[in-house]
Amino acid sequence: MRTNLEQSSTAVHHASRRLRAVTAWELIAITLRYYRTLILLGYGVVSVVGALILAIVVVIDGREIRVVFLLATGLFVAGSMTIAILINTNESSERRLRLLLLLPTRRTTVYWARFLTPLLVHTFGIAIGLLLITIERLTGLAGPGSRSLHTLIYAASITGFYIYFPTLIPDLTLLWRGGRRPQAAGAAAAIAIGMIGLASLQLTGAWKSPAMAWLMPLPALACAAISLFTFHRRPSFAA
């Protein structure tokens, strides 16, 4: 005879099958609403700090106001990275994932939502940086030879590379312990190559070149793809 728990689980499963499947974008919207306070607080703090820097620079030397745009751009990119890391870390916990899997949705959909949400949060910070750079250039504060855009690409690439790091390393460890050592070793090697590439671009100053600057996001995108790959193959979710 089946227990009450088994009967309840079966009933929930059949009921969820009759409901409309939740899409990845709906899961992303749910997640963003869940972290609404964190997102607003994070960007609020960054905005206040940026305003204080603007006030200080204007008081000290109003001619150096163009520095504010560069600092504010970096603040928003770094702030969005911090928020994205916090969201990614919590969303990657097995408890959170199993709660989401109770919804009428596929496991792959949950994985994609978990992957895209931090990326969208970080992209919002980058978009604010682009807006600040546009204002800087329209007002004539950029000056000749300005590298504001290259700096933004560089900062976005560096911060984007580390968004998935807090969960990527544990997932690689799980892959290794789960007997998938070639996959874990290959992913780790790809990450190491990306880190070496970013470090070489920084140390040699090659990121200042327009051609090289547009190649810098590639390691960050590769790291994000590897994170999706390793996360999707967690042994605890293989069943």
N, C-alpha and C positions, 0 to 999 in steps of 0.2 A: 504494500500500500504506500502511495506517495505521501510525503509529509505536506503539511500546510504551506511550508516555505516553497517546496517544489511546485505545488499547484499555483501559488501566487506568482512565482517567476514565470511559469508557463502562460498564465493569463496575461501578465504584463507584456510578454513577448508577442503573443498573438494580437493583443490590442495595438501595440506599436506598429505591427506590420500593416494594420488597416489605416493608420494615419499617414498623412502626406509626409514624404521624406523631407527632412530639414537639409537645406543646401549649405554649402561652405560659407557663402556670403551671409546667410542668416546666422550661422554660428559665429562669424566674425562680428556681426552687429551685436549679438548677445554678449560676446566677450568684451567688446568696447564699452558697452553699457555697464558691465560688471566692474570694469576698472575705471569708470568715469571719474571718480574722485581722485584716484592716483594720477590720471592724465592731466586733469585740470590743475591739481596742486603742483605737479611737476613743471608744467609750462608756466604756471603763475609765478613760481619761485624764479625761474629763468628770466621772465619778463621783469620782475622787480629788480633782480641783480643787474640786468641790462640797463634799466632806467637809472640806477644808482651810478653805474659806470659812466653813462652819458652825462649825468649831472656833474660828476667829478671832473671829467675831461673838459667840459665847457667852462667850469670855474678855473681850472688850471691853465688851459690853453685852447681856446675855441678853434684855432686853426687846425688842431689835430683831431677834429671830430670824425674824420674818415677812419681813424683807428677804431672808433666805436662800432662801426659797421662790421669790421673784421672780427672784433671780439664778440659782438652779439651773434654773428653767424656761427662762430665756434661754440658759443654757449648753447644755442638752440640745437645744434647737431649733437653735442655731447649730452645735453639734457634728454633729447629724444632717445639716444642710445641707452641711457640709464633706465628710462621708463620701459623701453623695449626689453631690456635684460630682465627686469623684474617681472614683466608679464610673461615672457618666455619661460622663465624658471618655474613660475607657479603653474602655468598651463602644461608644462611637461611632466608634472607629478602624476603618478599612476592613479592616485585618488581622484584628482580632477578629471583625468581622462575617462575613468570608469563612470563617473557621474555623467559626463557628456555622452558616453556610449549608451546610456539608458534612454536617450532621445531616439526617435525614429529616424536614424541616419546611419550611413555606412561608416565603417572604421576609417576608410580612406578619406572620407569627407572631413572627419575630425582631425586627421593628420594634416590635411591641407589648411584647415582653419587655424590650427596651432602654428603652422609654418608661416602663414601670410600675415597674421595679426601683428606680431612684433615688427615685421617688415613695413607694414603700412604706418605704424606709429613712427618709425624712424624716418620714413619718407615724408611725413608731415613736417618734421623738424627740418629736413633738407629743403622742402618747399619754402619754408619761412626764410631760410638762408638765401635761397634764390631771389625771393622778394626783396630782401634787404640789399642784395647786390644790384638788383635792378634799380632800386631807389638811389643807391649810391651813384650809379652811372648816369641816371637821368638828371640828377642834381649837379653833376660835374665834379663830385668829390673823389671819384676814383683816381683821377690823375693819369698821366701817361705811363704806360708799362705796368698797369695794375694787374696783379695776379690773384684778384679776389676769387674769380671763378675756379681757377686751378686749386687754390687753397681749399675752397668748398669741396671740390671733387676729392681732394686728398683726405680731408677730414671725414667726409662721408664714407670713403673707402676703408679707412682705418677703423672707424667706429662700427661700420657695418660688418666688418670681418669678425669683430668680437661679440656681436649680439648673441650668437648661438653657442659661444664657447662654454658657458657654465653648464650646459646640458650636453654638449657634444662630447666632451671628455668622458663623462660617466657612461654615455651610450656606447662609446668605443670600448670601454672596459667591459660592458655587458656583452658586446659582440665577441670580444676575445675569450671571455670566460664561458660563453655559450658555444664555443667550438667553431665559430666563424672567423678564424684567425686571419686567413688571407684577405677577407673583406675589411677587417679592422686594420690590418697593416697597410693595405692600399689607401684607405681613407686617411689614416694618420700620416702617411707619406705625402698625400696631396695637400693636407693642411700645412705640413712642414714646408713644402715647396712654396705655398702661398705666403707664409710668414717670411721666408727668406726673400721672396720677390718684393714684398712690401718694404722690408728693411733695406734692401739694396736700392730701391727707388728713393728712399728717404736719405740714406747716407751719401749717395752719389749726387743727390739733387736733381735726378732725372725727372722727378714728378713735376718740375717747373716747365718741362717741355710740353707743348700742347698735344703732341702725338702720344707721349707716354702718359699724360694725365688721363686720357680717355681709356687707357688700358688698366688703370688702377682699380676700378670697381670689379674687375674679373675675379681676383682672389676672394673678395667678399661674397660675390654671387656663387662661387665654387664652394665656399664654406657653408653657405646657406643650403645648397643642394646636397652636400655631404651630410649635413644635419638632418635633412629630410630623409635621406637614404638610411642612415643609422637608426634614426628614431622609428622608422617604419618597420625595422627588423629587430626591434627589441624582443628578446626571448620570452619575456613575460607576457607579450601580446601576440605571440606566434600562434597560440591555440585559437 
